[in-house]
Amino acid sequence: VLKQFGGVAPTEAETLKYDIYTKSITRMMGEAQSKRTDRLKTLEDNKVKVLSAALAQCDEGILKAIERYDDYEQNKSDMYWVLKKIRLVSKSPTSSSPDNLERTLQLTGELLACKQGRMTFANYYKKFTSVVQTMEDEDAIPTFKRITAKATEWKDNVTAEAKKLRKSGKTHFLPT
């Protein structure tokens, strides 16, 4: 206690004030910690309720698709992870389905049509990143890369064939 009073012995009234002050600070900190603990408990309870409600509304196909993720066992009680996977599984077809190609082409069209025009840069950036994020969420980027790789391969093959036709003098088969 001497340190708090600059090395001078405090009076009895000062000691009493100091004790009341430290006790009230300790009590307030305890109350704040108790409220925080209660809020965290409520948050955890609500996460469990939201997770249960979301899973109860999923059909068996969506539940099975979520269970097939490699990290399912370690994340099955993580509300945020499960909700993201429900959104992903219910929103996008599997990458092997023909629908994924159609969806990829649709998203690619949206991406290519994304022009700033009269939008502010912030709005344009938000729109552009939204389309890119949707492509990432729906696993369309790998499909897009496969499509562009095939198109490049096809273009290279056509170019090689055109060179052969030119060498052979059969240029009338080439487009003008």
C-alpha positions in Angstrom: 0.0 0.0 0.0 2.9 2.4 0.6 3.8 2.4 -3.1 0.4 3.8 -4.0 0.9 6.6 -1.6 4.4 7.6 -2.7 6.2 5.8 0.1 4.4 7.7 2.9 2.2 5.8 5.3 -1.4 6.5 4.4 -3.9 7.7 6.9 -6.6 5.4 8.1 -9.2 7.3 6.0 -7.0 7.0 2.9 -6.6 3.2 3.5 -10.3 2.8 3.9 -10.9 4.8 0.6 -8.3 2.7 -1.2 -9.9 -0.6 0.1 -13.4 0.6 -1.0 -12.0 1.6 -4.4 -10.2 -1.7 -5.0 -13.2 -3.7 -3.9 -15.5 -1.8 -6.2 -13.2 -2.2 -9.1 -12.8 -6.0 -8.4 -16.6 -6.3 -8.1 -17.2 -4.4 -11.4 -14.6 -6.5 -13.2 -16.3 -9.7 -11.8 -19.7 -8.5 -13.0 -18.3 -7.6 -16.5 -16.7 -11.0 -16.7 -19.9 -12.7 -15.6 -21.9 -10.8 -18.3 -19.3 -11.7 -20.9 -19.5 -15.4 -19.9 -23.3 -15.3 -20.1 -23.2 -13.6 -23.6 -20.7 -16.2 -24.8 -22.9 -19.1 -23.5 -25.9 -17.6 -25.2 -23.9 -17.3 -28.4 -22.8 -20.9 -28.3 -26.4 -22.0 -27.5 -27.7 -20.0 -30.4 -25.1 -21.5 -32.8 -26.3 -25.0 -31.9 -29.9 -24.0 -32.4 -29.1 -22.4 -35.9 -27.1 -25.4 -36.9 -29.8 -27.8 -35.9 -32.5 -25.8 -37.6 -30.4 -25.5 -40.8 -29.6 -29.2 -40.9 -33.3 -30.2 -40.2 -34.3 -28.3 -43.4 -31.8 -30.1 -45.6 -32.8 -33.1 -47.7 -30.7 -36.3 -47.5 -28.8 -35.5 -50.7 -27.4 -32.3 -49.3 -26.5 -33.9 -46.0 -24.7 -36.7 -47.8 -22.8 -34.2 -50.0 -21.7 -32.3 -47.0 -20.6 -35.5 -45.2 -18.3 -36.3 -48.2 -16.0 -33.3 -47.5 -12.6 -34.4 -46.2 -12.8 -32.0 -43.2 -16.4 -32.9 -42.3 -15.6 -34.8 -39.1 -13.5 -31.9 -37.6 -16.0 -29.2 -38.7 -19.4 -30.8 -38.3 -20.2 -28.8 -35.2 -18.9 -25.5 -36.7 -22.0 -23.6 -37.6 -20.2 -21.3 -40.1 -18.5 -24.1 -41.9 -21.7 -26.2 -42.2 -23.8 -23.2 -43.4 -21.1 -22.3 -46.0 -21.1 -26.0 -47.2 -25.0 -26.1 -47.3 -25.0 -22.9 -49.4 -22.3 -24.3 -51.7 -23.8 -27.7 -52.1 -27.4 -26.5 -52.6 -26.4 -23.7 -55.0 -24.0 -25.4 -57.4 -24.2 -28.7 -59.2 -21.3 -31.1 -59.0 -18.3 -30.2 -61.1 -18.7 -33.4 -63.2 -22.3 -32.6 -64.2 -23.1 -30.9 -67.6 -25.0 -28.2 -65.6 -21.7 -27.0 -64.2 -20.4 -26.3 -67.7 -23.6 -24.3 -68.4 -23.3 -22.4 -65.1 -19.6 -21.8 -65.8 -20.4 -20.3 -69.2 -23.1 -18.2 -67.6 -20.8 -16.8 -65.0 -18.1 -16.3 -67.6 -20.5 -14.3 -69.6 -21.4 -12.2 -66.5 -17.7 -11.7 -65.8 -16.9 -10.6 -69.4 -20.0 -8.3 -69.4 -18.9 -6.6 -66.2 -18.2 -3.0 -67.3 -17.8 0.0 -65.1 -19.9 2.3 -67.4 -21.4 5.1 -65.2 -20.9 3.2 -61.9 -18.5 4.4 -59.3 -15.3 2.5 -59.0 -16.4 1.1 -55.6 -19.7 -0.2 -57.0 -18.0 -1.7 -60.1 -15.3 -3.3 -57.9 -18.1 -4.7 -55.6 -20.0 -6.1 -58.6 -16.8 -7.6 -60.2 -15.6 -9.2 -57.0 -19.1 -10.6 -56.4 -19.0 -12.4 -59.7 -15.5 -13.7 -59.1 -16.5 -14.8 -55.6 -19.6 -16.7 -57.0 -17.3 -18.4 -59.5 -15.0 -19.5 -56.7 -17.9 -20.6 -54.4 -19.4 -22.6 -57.2 -16.1 -24.2 -58.2 -16.5 -22.7 -61.7 -12.9 -21.5 -61.9 -11.3 -24.9 -62.4 -14.0 -25.7 -65.1 -13.3 -22.3 -66.7 -9.5 -23.1 -66.7 -10.2 -26.5 -68.4 -12.4 -24.8 -71.0 -9.7 -22.2 -71.8 -7.0 -24.9 -71.9 -9.1 -26.9 -74.4 -9.8 -23.8 -76.5 -6.1 -23.0 -76.6 -5.3 -26.6 -77.6 -8.0 -26.5 -80.3 -6.6 -23.1 -81.6 -3.1 -24.5 -81.7 -4.3 -27.6 -83.6 -6.2 -25.5 -86.1 -3.2 -23.2 -86.6 -0.9 -26.3 -87.2 -3.4 -27.7 -89.7 -3.6 -24.3 -91.5 0.2 -24.2 -91.8 0.2 -27.7 -93.3 -2.5 -26.7 -95.8 -0.5 -23.5 -96.8 2.6 -25.6 -97.3 0.7 -28.0 -99.5 -0.8 -25.2 -101.5 -4.3 -26.0 -100.6 -5.1 -22.5 -99.4 -8.6 -22.6 -100.9 -9.6 -24.7 -97.8 -8.6 -21.9 -95.5 -10.9 -19.1 -94.3 -10.2 -15.8 -95.8 
